[in-house]
Amino acid sequence: MYRVWNFLTNYSLLLIIGALIALVWANTDAHSYHHLVEYPVWFNDWVGLDYDYWKKVYGKGYDAFGSPGTAKVLSFHYLVNDVLMAFFFAIAAKEVWEAVVLKDGSLRGKKAATPLFATAGGMFGPIAVYLGLAAFLGSDTYNAVANGWAIPTATDIAFSYLVGRLVFGAGHPAVRFLLLLAIADDAAGLIILAIFYPSGDLAPVWLLASFGGALGVYILFNWLPRRMDRGNQARPNSTWVRKNLHFLPYAAAAAISWYGFMRSGLHPALGLLPVVPAIPHADRAFGIFSDAEKHLHDLLNVIEHALKHPVEIILFFFGLLNAGVEFSAIGDATWLVLAGLIIGKPVGILIFGWIAASPMRLGMPEGMRIIDLVIIGFVAAIGFTVSLFVASVAFDAGPVQDAAKMGALLSFGAAIISIIAGRVLRVKKIEM
């Protein structure tokens, strides 16, 4: 049973299972599925959807819960997407932070230059295809779908890594290139979500609470103990803080930061990001999905490993609550998202990667061909998790959002295209 659980969590299969259940449920009993998604968990005055808006999205039957006279409703959907998914984005941010700031980080120096250029192509390409085709379909279509331009820029790290290993083999340099690209893509995606998809009217002053909480916990429980221990190899103050307080000060700062993001109008799922750099971390990183990181005992890695399985369960509910789209919802947004991912990603990654490797003379990793960029582009076209998330914030609930979500779900087809492309382009698999 333990091996089965590890297999399910290592490859994020719980997310797929949740999405499949949602698809079946929504296409057999859409009414009950929709009511599950918007089920009210807590009527209150602080956190959640505005009560009047919740009544609208829940629809008929909302009065069965009475009229509590509260301003907010914490629905099941809000709990998962806006509160619990903050842990998922925190883990993504941890990998990005380590890749950028640590001395041996994967996004530092010349070795990261070509993957970073390819990442830019993997974002500009999908945007150009999505908006270009939308404009070609006419102004009405363009106006309806334009706000979803960021949906096809996403790359699902877990599934892309799995498919990349199937196509190239675990030891192929293209797999490491793909991981660098996916991490950089995540970093850009976090920035896009923060800037272009606020969750409400902006009130930037509330960000003082978020960054103030992060700065305060860093100074009091990270920097100050180390400062007091200078010249003392026993490090009594740092040890006391680590053993007696552990993650608790950072959990408190995380709660403050999340609330600050929520009140600021930025999407609250990004609310834990300011706290991640404040947590004590190792001076090196072995990279995402690396077994060696299990042996790092700094607090940041300990927290990440403690969150791994809970986050997989959160992703199950994310899939369950976001992937329930009726097949009749397929529309223009579906094909635009798919075109952005399956055409824009490979073309953008190939062009920008070639420019970096050849005209700019930044080179390619040893053992990797320029043509491999095409296959990497197809693998990176699996948007799924983040594409679903962006679709849920880019559009209001309704037919356009459902159509866009269907495009994100169908991007799994890029896995099949990747495998076929690998065979056609004669990839030589390299196992560890």
Residue, then its C-alpha position, 0 to 999 in steps of 0.5 A: m500500500y505504501r508503494v502505491w501511495n508513493f507512486l500516486t504522489n510522486y507522479s501527481l496522479l491524484l491530480i489526474i484522478g480528481a480531474l477524471i472524477a470531475l469530468v465524469w461527474a460534471n457530464t452526468d450530473a452537472h447540477s450536483y457537481h456545481h453545488l459541491v464546488e460552491y458548497p459554503v464551508w463558512f459564513n463570515d465577515w473576513v474571508g471568502l467570496d462576497y455573499d451576494y456574488w456567492k448567491k449568484v454562482y451557487g444559484k438555485g438552492y442557496d436559501a437552504f443555508g439561510s440568510p446569515g447576514t454575513a459579508k463573506v462566504l468561504s466556499f469549498h472552491y475558494l478554500v482550495n483555490d485561494v487558500l490551500m493552493a498557496f502551499f502548492f505555489a510556495i513549493a514552486a517558489k522555493e525551487v525558483w528561489e533556490a535556483v536563483v540565489l544559491k551559488d550552485g543554483s540551476l538558474r545562475g550563470k551561463k549554463a542557464a542562459t539558453p534555457l532562459f531564452a527558450t523559456a521566453g520563447g515558450m511564453f511569447g510563442p503561445i501568447a502570439v498564437y493565442l491572440g493572433l488566432a483570436a484576432f483572426l476569428g473576429s473582434d467579438t471572439y477576441n474581446a471575449v477571450a483576450n484576457g486568457w492570453a496567459i493560459p497557454t504560457a504555463t508548463d506543468i512541471a510534474f507531468s512534463y518531467l514524467v513525459g520528458r523522462l519517458v521520451f529522453g530517458a532519465g540521464h539525457p541532458a534534455v531532461r535537465f534542460l526541460l526542468l530548468l525551463a519549467i522552473a523559469d516558466d513557473a517564476a514567470g507565471l507567478i509574476i504574471l499572476a501577481i501583476f495581470y490577474p488581481s483578485g479584486d480592487l487593488a489596495p497595495v498598502w495591505l502588502l506592507a502587512s505581507f512583506g512586513g511579516a516576512l521581514g520581521v520573522y526573518i530578522l527575529f528568527n533567522w538573521l538575529p540568532r545567527r548574528m548573536d552566534r557569530g564566532n561560536q561554533a556551537r550556535p546556541n541561539s540558532t539551535w534553540v530557535r530551531k529546536n523549540l520554535h521550529f516552523l511556528p514563527y514562519a507559519a504565523a508570518a505566512a498567515i499574516s502574509w496570506y491575509g495581506f495578499m487577500r486584502s491587497g487585491l492580489h491573488p491570495a494563492l500567492g500569499l506565502l511567496p514573501v515568506v519563502p526567502a525568510i526561512p533558513h535554507a541550505d547553501r546548495a540545492f540538488g534540484i527539484f525531484s532530486d532524492a538527494e534533497k531528502h538529506l538536507h535538514d535546513l528548515l526550508n527543505v524540512i517544510e517542503h518535504a512535510l508539505k509534499h503529501p498534503v499538497e498532493i491531496i490538495l491537488f486532488f481536490f484542485g482537480l476535482l473542483n476545477a476540471g468539471v467541464e461539460f464536453s458541450a462547453i468546447g468552444d473557441a477558447t478551447w482551440l485557442v488554448l490548445a493552439g497556443l500550447i501545442i503550436g506556440k510552445p514548440v515554435g517559440i522554444l525552438i526559435f529562441g533556443w536556436i537564437a541563444a545557442s547559435p547566433m548568440r553563441l551561448g551553446m547547448p548542453e553537451g549531448m543535446r541537439i537543436i532539434d531536441l528543442v522541438i520535442i522539449g516544446f511539445v513536452a512543455a505544452i502540457g499546461f494542465t495544473v497552472s493552465l487550469f488555475v489561470a483559466s479560473v482567474a482569467f475568466d468569470a465562471g461561465p462558458v468561456q472559462d469552461a471552454a478554456k479549462m477544456g483546452a488546459l485539460l486536452s493539453f495532455g494530448a501533448a504527451i502523445i505528440s511528444i512520444i511520437a516526435g521523439r521516435v520520428l526525430r530519433v531521440k536516443k534514450i539515455e538512462m541513468 
